[in-house]
Amino acid sequence: MLYNTFRTELRNVSRNVFYIVATIKDIAKTLNISVSTVSYALNGGPRTVPQHVKDKVLTTAKELGYRPNRNARSLITRRTNTIGVVPPQLGTNIAMSPFIRDSLNGIVNESESSHYDVLLFTRCDQSQTEEMLNDVLDGRVDGLIFLAPPIGSSSVNLVYDFGLPTVVTCSNGYAAPCYSSDNRHGVQIAMDHLVSLGHRKIGHLEGRPTLEDSVSRKTYFLEYVQENGLICKDDWIICGNFDPEGGYLAGKHIFESQDRPTAIFCGNDEMAFGLIRAAREYGIKIPEELSIIGFDDSSLCNFTYPLLTSVRQPIEELASFAFRSIIEMIEGHSPSSSSVFPTELIIRESTSNPTKDNYASIQ
């Protein structure tokens, strides 16, 4: 048997199951050729191997059940064929976030067609710069995608300056290529819609103050309010942290006030979901007594009651684009320049004209 002609390594898979792993040394010994020749044949270089020898190596490798050692191959190619992803620091249960889910879906779909693996850095704390750099620069990945890093994150620039191909989504101002959505236009079309319905008293639920999407949407909201002479009291602008619980608590705070807005623009859909729950508990009808607009247009907008009007940002497309840019950088090409992706308003059931009583109170 072939098993008697080459050295094998036994690895314990479970208590009673073992499998046999052949190495390139086993192939070399079987064919009585050098290990380097086997390596060149299996890896396509760097030195040329005669075709008849290469055919024998490939045939023998198949017979012996050889599987390439990824670590050894990476020493030759200097690549791991793995792209790292650093998610935003949104606390626990980040995998439940529609933004994270859609971003990862776009990345994974692109990685599959590009024959790359994806490594999610779940322990990265971008505030602990030195520790984080040790994690992401340990040779496990060929490039890194930062999803919505904190504003002014020093980690992004340090990784990029180190020479590791790096791109950023949903944030700007870095040396690395940045890809984001058009927040200004997104806020404008949301507010235009509410004003066209007759709303003048409009509140806002903002996301985490450390994230650029949150800050820019709030900034553009306040600019619109001022430029159009709308009413927005300080008590109607509340941080909901980009999560449903935050939106729920913010809604309770607003609904306990005697003077309430007739519409609320939320910085993302998750806060809008929490707001809808709070409105239901307080007996506030949507959209008759309160219009609500979200931001993201996640798939769950089609399953709320009522269905949620939302600003669509192309999260999956943006993430896919970022992944392709990383591959361009790894292959030595100039990456796609920083880009802003379009937003559009998807009108559903959560917005309507304010009731006569509400409308009369703002005249």
C-alpha positions as CSV (number, residue, x, y, z in Angstrom):
1,M,0.0,0.0,0.0
2,L,1.0,3.6,-0.6
3,Y,0.7,4.2,3.2
4,N,3.8,2.1,3.7
5,T,6.0,4.2,1.4
6,F,5.7,7.6,3.0
7,R,5.8,9.2,6.4
8,T,2.4,10.2,7.9
9,E,1.2,12.4,10.7
10,L,-1.7,11.4,12.8
11,R,-4.0,14.0,14.2
12,N,-6.7,13.3,16.7
13,V,-10.1,14.5,15.4
14,S,-12.2,13.2,18.2
15,R,-11.8,10.6,20.9
16,N,-12.0,7.6,18.6
17,V,-11.4,9.1,15.1
18,F,-8.1,9.8,13.3
19,Y,-7.2,10.9,9.8
20,I,-4.0,10.7,7.9
21,V,-2.3,13.9,6.6
22,A,0.3,13.6,3.8
23,T,3.0,16.3,3.4
24,I,5.0,17.4,0.5
25,K,7.9,15.4,1.9
26,D,5.8,12.3,1.5
27,I,5.2,13.1,-2.1
28,A,8.9,13.9,-2.7
29,K,9.9,10.5,-1.1
30,T,7.3,8.6,-3.1
31,L,8.5,10.1,-6.4
32,N,12.2,10.2,-5.4
33,I,12.5,13.9,-6.2
34,S,13.3,17.0,-4.2
35,V,10.9,18.7,-1.8
36,S,11.5,22.0,-3.6
37,T,10.4,20.5,-6.9
38,V,7.2,19.2,-5.4
39,S,6.6,22.7,-3.9
40,Y,7.2,24.4,-7.2
41,A,4.8,22.0,-9.0
42,L,2.0,22.4,-6.4
43,N,2.3,26.2,-6.1
44,G,3.0,27.0,-9.8
45,G,6.5,28.4,-9.2
46,P,8.5,30.4,-8.6
47,R,10.7,28.0,-10.6
48,T,9.4,26.1,-13.7
49,V,8.8,22.4,-13.4
50,P,8.6,20.1,-16.5
51,Q,5.0,19.3,-17.3
52,H,5.5,15.5,-17.0
53,V,7.0,16.0,-13.6
54,K,4.2,18.3,-12.5
55,D,1.6,15.8,-13.7
56,K,3.2,13.1,-11.6
57,V,3.3,15.3,-8.6
58,L,-0.4,16.3,-8.9
59,T,-1.4,12.7,-9.4
60,T,0.5,11.4,-6.5
61,A,-0.7,14.2,-4.3
62,K,-4.3,13.2,-5.1
63,E,-3.6,9.5,-4.4
64,L,-2.0,10.3,-1.0
65,G,-4.8,12.6,0.0
66,Y,-2.5,15.6,0.2
67,R,-4.0,18.9,1.4
68,P,-2.0,22.1,1.1
69,N,-0.8,23.7,4.3
70,R,-2.1,27.2,4.2
71,N,0.5,28.6,6.5
72,A,3.3,27.1,4.4
73,R,1.8,28.4,1.2
74,S,1.4,31.9,2.6
75,L,5.2,32.0,3.3
76,I,5.7,31.4,-0.4
77,T,3.0,33.7,-1.9
78,R,3.1,36.2,1.1
79,R,-0.7,36.1,1.0
80,T,-3.3,34.5,3.2
81,N,-6.2,35.1,0.9
82,T,-8.1,36.5,3.9
83,I,-9.7,39.9,4.3
84,G,-10.2,41.2,7.8
85,V,-13.3,43.2,8.8
86,V,-13.4,45.5,11.9
87,P,-17.0,46.2,12.9
88,P,-18.2,49.4,14.6
89,Q,-18.2,49.2,18.4
90,L,-22.0,49.0,19.0
91,G,-21.8,47.1,22.2
92,T,-23.3,43.5,22.5
93,N,-25.3,41.7,19.9
94,I,-23.7,43.6,17.0
95,A,-24.4,40.6,14.7
96,M,-28.1,41.4,15.2
97,S,-27.7,44.9,13.7
98,P,-29.3,45.2,10.2
99,F,-26.4,47.5,9.3
100,I,-23.8,44.8,10.2
101,R,-25.8,42.0,8.7
102,D,-26.2,43.9,5.3
103,S,-22.5,45.0,5.3
104,L,-21.2,41.5,6.0
105,N,-23.6,40.0,3.4
106,G,-22.2,42.3,0.7
107,I,-18.6,41.5,1.8
108,V,-19.2,37.7,2.0
109,N,-20.9,37.6,-1.4
110,E,-18.0,39.5,-3.0
111,S,-15.4,37.3,-1.2
112,E,-17.0,34.1,-2.5
113,S,-16.7,35.2,-6.1
114,S,-13.1,36.5,-5.4
115,H,-12.1,33.2,-3.6
116,Y,-11.1,35.0,-0.4
117,D,-12.0,34.2,3.2
118,V,-13.3,36.8,5.6
119,L,-12.1,37.2,9.2
120,L,-14.3,39.2,11.6
121,F,-12.3,40.9,14.3
122,T,-14.7,40.7,17.2
123,R,-12.3,41.7,20.0
124,C,-11.0,44.9,18.5
125,D,-11.3,47.9,20.7
126,Q,-10.3,50.9,18.6
127,S,-9.7,52.9,21.7
128,Q,-6.9,50.5,22.7
129,T,-4.7,51.4,19.7
130,E,-1.6,49.3,20.5
131,E,-3.5,46.2,21.4
132,M,-5.7,46.5,18.3
133,L,-2.7,46.9,16.0
134,N,-1.2,43.8,17.4
135,D,-4.3,41.9,16.5
136,V,-4.8,43.1,12.9
137,L,-1.1,43.3,11.9
138,D,-0.2,39.7,13.0
139,G,-0.1,38.4,9.4
140,R,-3.6,36.8,9.4
141,V,-5.1,39.1,6.7
142,D,-4.0,40.6,3.4
143,G,-6.2,43.7,3.9
144,L,-8.7,45.3,6.3
145,I,-12.1,46.9,6.0
146,F,-13.2,49.2,8.8
147,L,-17.0,49.4,9.1
148,A,-18.0,52.8,10.4
149,P,-15.0,53.5,12.7
150,P,-15.3,56.1,15.4
151,I,-14.7,59.7,14.2
152,G,-11.0,60.4,14.0
153,S,-9.9,56.8,14.7
154,S,-6.1,56.8,15.0
155,S,-6.1,53.1,14.4
156,V,-7.3,53.5,10.8
157,N,-4.5,55.8,9.8
158,L,-1.9,53.7,11.7
159,V,-2.9,50.5,9.9
160,Y,-2.9,52.3,6.6
161,D,0.5,53.9,7.2
162,F,1.9,50.5,8.2
163,G,1.2,49.4,4.6
164,L,-1.6,47.0,5.0
165,P,-4.3,47.6,2.3
166,T,-7.1,49.4,4.2
167,V,-10.5,50.9,3.3
168,V,-13.2,52.6,5.3
169,T,-17.0,52.6,5.1
170,C,-19.5,55.1,6.5
171,S,-16.8,57.5,7.6
172,N,-14.5,60.0,5.9
173,G,-11.4,62.1,6.5
174,Y,-8.8,59.3,6.4
175,A,-5.8,58.7,4.2
176,A,-7.3,55.3,3.3
177,P,-10.1,55.2,0.6
178,C,-13.5,56.0,2.2
179,Y,-16.9,54.9,1.0
180,S,-20.1,56.4,2.5
181,S,-23.7,57.2,1.7
182,D,-25.0,60.7,0.8
183,N,-26.3,61.7,4.3
184,R,-27.0,65.2,3.3
185,H,-29.3,64.2,0.4
186,G,-30.9,61.5,2.6
187,V,-31.8,64.0,5.3
188,Q,-33.1,66.4,2.7
189,I,-35.5,64.0,1.0
190,A,-36.8,62.8,4.3
191,M,-37.5,66.3,5.6
192,D,-38.9,67.4,2.2
193,H,-41.4,64.5,2.4
194,L,-42.5,65.5,6.0
195,V,-42.8,69.2,5.1
196,S,-44.8,68.4,1.9
197,L,-47.3,66.5,4.1
198,G,-47.7,69.6,6.3
199,H,-45.5,68.8,9.3
200,R,-43.7,71.8,11.0
201,K,-43.0,70.3,14.4
202,I,-40.4,67.6,13.8
203,G,-38.1,65.8,16.3
204,H,-35.0,63.8,15.7
205,L,-33.5,60.6,17.3
206,E,-29.7,60.7,16.8
207,G,-27.4,57.7,16.9
208,R,-24.1,57.3,18.7
209,P,-22.2,60.6,18.9
210,T,-18.9,58.9,18.1
211,L,-20.0,57.8,14.6
212,E,-19.9,60.1,11.6
213,D,-23.3,59.0,10.2
214,S,-24.9,60.0,13.4
215,V,-23.3,63.4,13.6
216,S,-23.8,64.3,10.0
217,R,-27.5,63.3,9.9
218,K,-28.1,65.4,13.0
219,T,-26.2,68.3,11.6
220,Y,-28.1,68.3,8.3
221,F,-31.4,67.9,10.2
222,L,-30.7,71.0,12.3
223,E,-29.6,73.0,9.2
224,Y,-32.8,72.0,7.4
225,V,-34.9,73.0,10.4
226,Q,-33.3,76.4,10.6
227,E,-33.3,77.1,6.9
228,N,-37.0,76.2,6.6
229,G,-38.3,77.9,9.7
230,L,-39.5,74.6,11.4
231,I,-40.1,74.0,15.1
232,C,-37.8,71.6,16.9
233,K,-37.4,71.9,20.7
234,D,-34.3,70.7,22.5
235,D,-36.4,68.0,24.2
236,W,-37.3,66.5,20.8
237,I,-33.6,65.7,19.9
238,I,-32.6,62.6,21.9
239,C,-29.7,60.2,21.5
240,G,-31.0,56.7,20.8
241,N,-27.6,55.1,20.2
242,F,-28.6,53.5,16.9
243,D,-30.4,50.6,18.7
244,P,-34.1,49.7,19.3
245,E,-33.8,50.1,23.1
246,G,-32.5,53.6,22.7
247,G,-35.3,54.5,20.3
248,Y,-37.9,53.1,22.7
249,L,-36.5,55.0,25.7
250,A,-36.3,58.2,23.6
251,G,-39.9,57.8,22.5
252,K,-41.1,57.4,26.1
253,H,-39.3,60.6,27.0
254,I,-40.9,62.5,24.2
255,F,-44.4,61.1,24.7
256,E,-44.5,62.1,28.3
257,S,-44.3,65.7,27.3
258,Q,-47.5,67.8,26.8
259,D,-46.0,69.4,23.7
260,R,-45.0,66.8,21.2
261,P,-43.8,66.9,17.6
262,T,-46.1,65.6,14.8
263,A,-43.2,63.8,13.1
264,I,-39.9,62.3,14.1
265,F,-36.9,61.7,11.8
266,C,-34.8,58.8,13.1
267,G,-31.1,58.4,12.3
268,N,-31.5,54.7,11.6
269,D,-34.3,52.1,11.3
270,E,-33.5,50.4,14.6
271,M,-34.3,53.4,16.6
272,A,-37.5,53.9,14.6
273,F,-38.5,50.3,15.5
274,G,-38.1,51.1,19.2
275,L,-40.0,54.4,18.8
276,I,-42.9,52.5,17.2
277,R,-43.1,50.2,20.2
278,A,-43.2,53.2,22.6
279,A,-45.9,54.9,20.5
280,R,-48.0,51.8,20.7
281,E,-47.6,51.6,24.5
282,Y,-48.7,55.3,24.8
283,G,-51.7,54.8,22.6
284,I,-50.3,57.1,19.9
285,K,-51.5,56.2,16.4
286,I,-49.0,56.0,13.6
287,P,-49.2,57.8,11.2
288,E,-52.4,59.6,12.2
289,E,-50.9,61.2,15.3
290,L,-47.2,60.8,14.6
291,S,-45.3,60.3,11.4
292,I,-42.0,58.4,11.6
293,I,-39.1,58.1,9.1
294,G,-36.1,55.8,9.5
295,F,-32.8,55.6,7.8
296,D,-31.2,52.5,6.1
297,D,-34.3,50.9,4.6
298,S,-33.4,47.5,6.2
299,S,-35.5,44.5,5.3
300,L,-37.5,44.8,8.6
301,C,-39.1,48.0,7.4
302,N,-41.5,45.7,5.4
303,F,-42.5,43.9,8.6
304,T,-43.3,46.7,11.1
305,Y,-46.8,47.9,11.8
306,P,-47.3,50.2,10.1
307,L,-44.7,49.6,7.4
308,L,-41.8,52.0,8.0
309,T,-41.0,54.9,5.6
310,S,-37.2,55.0,5.4
311,V,-34.2,56.5,3.6
312,R,-32.5,53.8,1.6
313,Q,-28.7,53.7,1.7
314,P,-27.1,50.9,-0.4
315,I,-25.3,49.2,2.5
316,E,-24.6,45.9,0.7
317,E,-23.4,47.6,-2.5
318,L,-21.2,50.0,-0.5
319,A,-19.6,47.1,1.3
320,S,-19.1,45.1,-1.9
321,F,-17.4,48.1,-3.5
322,A,-15.1,48.4,-0.5
323,F,-14.1,44.7,-0.8
324,R,-13.3,45.1,-4.5
325,S,-11.2,48.1,-3.7
326,I,-9.2,46.0,-1.1
327,I,-8.5,43.3,-3.8
328,E,-7.3,46.0,-6.2
329,M,-4.9,47.3,-3.6
330,I,-3.6,43.8,-2.8
331,E,-3.0,43.1,-6.5
332,G,-0.9,46.3,-6.7
333,H,-3.5,48.5,-8.5
334,S,-4.7,51.9,-7.5
335,P,-8.0,51.4,-5.5
336,S,-11.2,53.1,-6.5
337,S,-11.2,56.6,-5.1
338,S,-13.3,57.7,-2.2
339,S,-16.9,57.7,-3.2
340,V,-20.3,58.8,-2.0
341,F,-23.2,56.5,-2.7
342,P,-26.7,57.8,-3.5
343,T,-29.7,57.7,-1.1
344,E,-33.4,57.5,-1.9
345,L,-36.6,57.7,0.1
346,I,-38.8,54.6,0.3
347,I,-42.4,55.8,1.2
348,R,-44.5,53.3,3.1
349,E,-47.2,53.6,5.7
350,S,-45.6,55.4,8.7
351,T,-46.0,58.9,7.3
352,S,-49.1,61.0,6.5
353,N,-50.6,64.5,6.9
354,P,-50.8,65.6,10.5
355,T,-54.3,65.5,12.0
356,K,-56.4,68.7,12.1
357,D,-55.9,69.1,15.8
358,N,-52.1,68.7,15.6
359,Y,-52.0,70.9,12.6
360,A,-54.0,73.6,14.2
361,S,-51.7,73.6,17.2
362,I,-48.7,74.7,15.1
363,Q,-50.3,77.6,13.2
